[in-house]
Amino acid sequence: MFFLERRHMNDRKLVILGMASMLLLIGCGQSEMPTAAPEKSATVEAAPPDLASLLASDLRTEEDRTRDAGRKPAEVISFTGIEPGMDVIDLLAATGWYSEVLSIAVGSEGSVAAQNPPFMLAFRNGTLGDVLQERIDNHGLTNVTRLDSTWDELAESGAQYDAAWSALNIHDVHYMESAGGSFASAVFTVLKPGGVLAIIEHAGNPEGDNESLHRIDKNLAIDIVTAAGFVLEDQGDMLANPNDDRTQGVFSEGIRGNTDRFVLKFRKPAS
């Protein structure tokens, strides 16, 4: 079972233990009692709650959970193959919504580096990093570490991660920093051979004004990442929205939180 030490930990332990107990009771209820005692007794262990159940519990705030319907975090994480015990870097983590989700996904045996480059840290009048740190401290994210770094600093850090994650920010790297190549190369360097890079982005039309709309053409995103040596392994459509014609800004009323998004799974070659 994987879970974090959090605020009101006693209540949260009860949530997780209750789920596990329910699974055990259901399993027992479906089995018939043996007519004779077996020669050796076996210990039956209940399966741990799945990630979706943990994310839906009060391990997280209600405010954070309200965004799950549009972001489907458990489904996307399952698609990318991120598992308990992994060391993951959340690239351009901003205030850490996804960092907290990843924290729960990798559990107490794993770790999350919540990374932000200088241009991201300048948002919110320079207080974004403080907001992220408050989340880490106040939500008891003991397996999450704040990492402020440029792409060059990240590449030179010597760190090695099992997986990397970037959600809704590659367009910022490309348009605001003109650093798509530096970003992808740095991530390639810090991933272990065979490691996964997951990209979630607002889809843009190939000839659209994607910079002003805060979108990016999927093929451009693929080109940026594969140029660094990554191999595109899979594409997910769990966040697709055919009702979004990709001509509105992602913060527009009626489309915010429900844009057409693509999910890409890249892998660093094992050798």
C-alpha positions in Angstrom: 0.0 0.0 0.0 1.3 3.4 -0.8 0.2 6.6 0.9 1.7 9.8 2.3 2.0 11.3 5.7 -0.4 14.2 5.5 -2.4 16.6 7.6 -5.0 14.9 9.7 -3.1 11.7 9.0 -5.2 9.7 11.5 -8.4 10.4 9.5 -6.6 9.7 6.2 -5.2 6.4 7.4 -8.7 5.4 8.3 -9.8 6.2 4.7 -7.2 3.9 3.2 -7.5 1.2 5.8 -11.3 1.3 5.3 -10.9 0.8 1.6 -8.6 -2.1 2.1 -10.9 -3.7 4.7 -13.9 -3.4 2.3 -11.9 -5.2 -0.4 -11.1 -8.0 2.0 -14.7 -8.4 3.1 -15.9 -8.5 -0.4 -13.4 -11.2 -1.3 -14.3 -13.2 1.7 -18.0 -12.9 1.0 -17.6 -14.4 -2.5 -15.7 -17.5 -1.3 -17.4 -20.6 0.2 -16.1 -22.0 3.5 -14.0 -25.2 3.0 -15.4 -28.4 4.3 -12.1 -29.3 6.0 -9.3 -27.2 7.4 -6.3 -27.1 5.1 -3.1 -28.5 6.2 -1.4 -25.2 6.1 -3.1 -21.8 6.8 -2.4 -19.0 4.4 -2.5 -15.3 5.2 -4.9 -13.4 2.9 -3.8 -9.9 2.2 -6.3 -7.4 0.9 -5.2 -5.5 -2.3 -4.4 -1.8 -1.7 -6.8 0.8 -2.9 -6.2 1.7 -6.5 -4.9 5.2 -7.5 -8.2 6.5 -8.5 -9.6 5.7 -5.0 -6.7 7.4 -3.3 -7.0 10.5 -5.4 -10.7 10.7 -4.7 -10.1 10.5 -1.0 -9.4 13.3 1.5 -5.7 12.8 0.9 -6.3 15.8 -1.3 -8.3 19.0 -0.8 -11.8 19.2 -2.3 -10.6 22.2 -4.4 -7.9 20.0 -6.1 -10.3 17.1 -6.5 -12.8 19.2 -8.5 -10.3 19.4 -11.4 -10.0 15.6 -11.7 -13.1 15.3 -14.0 -11.3 17.4 -16.7 -7.8 16.1 -16.1 -8.4 12.4 -15.4 -5.1 12.1 -13.5 -5.4 8.4 -12.6 -6.1 7.4 -16.2 -3.3 9.4 -17.6 -0.8 8.1 -15.0 -1.8 4.6 -15.8 -1.3 5.3 -19.5 2.2 6.6 -18.9 3.2 3.6 -16.7 4.3 5.7 -13.6 4.1 3.4 -10.6 4.8 3.3 -6.9 8.5 3.6 -6.0 9.5 5.6 -9.0 11.6 8.8 -8.9 9.8 11.3 -11.1 10.5 14.9 -12.1 7.5 17.2 -12.7 8.8 19.7 -15.2 7.4 23.2 -15.0 5.5 22.2 -12.0 4.0 25.7 -11.4 2.1 25.5 -8.0 2.3 21.7 -7.9 -1.2 20.4 -8.6 0.3 17.6 -10.7 3.2 17.2 -8.3 0.8 16.3 -5.5 -0.9 13.7 -7.8 2.4 12.2 -8.7 3.4 12.2 -5.0 0.4 9.9 -4.3 1.1 7.8 -7.3 4.7 7.0 -6.5 4.1 6.6 -2.8 6.4 6.8 0.2 9.1 4.7 -1.6 9.2 7.1 -4.6 10.0 10.7 -5.0 8.9 13.8 -7.0 11.1 16.7 -8.0 8.8 19.7 -8.6 10.9 21.7 -11.1 10.4 25.3 -12.3 12.7 27.4 -14.6 13.2 31.1 -13.9 10.5 32.3 -16.3 7.9 30.2 -14.5 9.1 31.4 -11.1 8.5 35.0 -12.2 4.7 34.4 -12.5 2.4 35.6 -9.7 4.7 38.6 -9.1 7.5 36.2 -8.3 5.6 34.3 -5.6 4.9 31.1 -7.5 7.7 29.3 -5.9 6.4 30.2 -2.5 3.0 28.9 -3.3 4.5 25.6 -4.4 6.5 25.4 -1.2 3.4 26.1 0.8 1.7 23.2 -0.9 4.6 20.9 -0.1 4.7 21.9 3.5 1.0 22.3 4.3 -0.1 19.2 2.4 2.5 17.0 4.0 4.2 16.1 0.7 7.2 14.5 2.3 8.4 12.8 -0.9 8.3 16.0 -2.9 11.3 18.4 -3.3 11.2 21.8 -4.8 13.7 22.2 -7.7 14.4 25.7 -9.1 16.7 25.3 -12.2 17.4 26.4 -15.7 17.5 23.7 -18.3 21.3 23.8 -18.4 21.4 23.5 -14.6 19.1 20.6 -14.7 21.2 18.8 -17.4 24.3 19.3 -15.3 22.8 18.2 -12.0 23.7 14.6 -12.4 20.2 13.5 -11.3 18.6 10.4 -12.8 14.9 9.9 -12.8 12.7 7.0 -13.8 10.1 9.2 -15.5 9.5 12.9 -16.4 6.2 14.6 -16.6 5.2 17.9 -18.3 1.6 19.1 -18.3 0.2 22.0 -20.3 3.5 23.9 -20.5 5.5 22.9 -23.5 3.9 25.7 -25.4 5.3 28.1 -22.8 8.8 26.7 -23.2 8.6 27.0 -27.0 7.0 30.4 -27.3 8.2 32.3 -24.2 11.7 30.8 -23.9 12.5 29.6 -27.4 14.1 26.8 -25.5 12.3 23.7 -26.7 15.6 22.1 -27.7 17.3 22.9 -24.4 14.3 21.6 -22.5 14.1 18.3 -24.4 17.9 17.7 -24.2 18.0 18.4 -20.5 15.2 16.0 -19.9 16.9 13.3 -22.0 20.0 13.7 -19.9 18.4 13.3 -16.5 16.2 10.3 -17.5 17.5 6.8 -16.9 17.9 4.6 -20.0 14.4 3.3 -20.8 12.8 6.2 -18.8 9.5 7.7 -19.9 8.6 11.3 -20.7 4.9 12.1 -20.5 3.6 15.2 -22.3 0.1 16.7 -21.9 -0.8 19.7 -24.0 -3.6 21.9 -25.3 -4.0 21.0 -29.0 -3.6 23.7 -31.6 -4.4 23.8 -35.3 -1.4 23.4 -37.6 -1.9 26.9 -39.1 -3.5 28.5 -36.0 -2.3 31.4 -33.9 -1.3 29.0 -31.2 1.1 31.3 -29.4 -1.7 33.8 -28.5 -4.1 30.9 -27.7 -1.6 29.1 -25.4 -1.7 26.0 -27.6 0.7 24.0 -29.7 0.4 21.8 -32.7 0.9 18.1 -31.7 3.3 17.4 -34.6 5.5 20.4 -33.5 5.6 19.0 -29.9 6.6 15.6 -31.2 9.3 17.1 -33.4 10.8 19.1 -30.4 11.0 16.0 -28.2 12.1 13.4 -30.8 14.9 15.8 -31.9 16.6 15.2 -28.5 16.6 11.4 -29.1 13.3 10.3 -27.6 11.1 7.8 -29.3 7.4 8.4 -29.5 5.9 5.2 -27.9 2.2 5.9 -27.7 -0.5 8.6 -27.9 -3.5 8.9 -25.6 -6.9 10.4 -26.4 -8.4 10.3 -23.0 -8.4 14.1 -22.8 -9.6 14.8 -26.3 -12.6 17.0 -26.9 -13.9 17.1 -30.4 -16.2 20.0 -29.5 -13.2 22.2 -29.1 -12.3 23.6 -32.5 -9.0 24.9 -31.2 -9.6 28.5 -32.2 -10.2 29.9 -28.7 -7.7 30.7 -26.0 -7.4 28.0 -23.4 -8.7 30.5 -20.7 -11.8 31.4 -22.6 -15.2 31.1 -20.9 -16.8 27.7 -21.6 -13.6 26.0 -22.8 -11.3 26.5 -19.8 -10.5 23.2 -18.2 -12.1 21.3 -21.1 -9.8 22.0 -24.1 -8.9 19.4 -26.6 -5.7 18.0 -25.2 -3.2 15.3 -26.5 -1.2 13.0 -24.3 2.1 11.7 -25.6 4.3 9.0 -24.1 8.0 9.1 -25.1 10.8 6.8 -24.1 14.5 7.3 -23.9 16.1 4.3 -25.6 17.5 1.7 -23.2 20.9 1.8 -24.9 
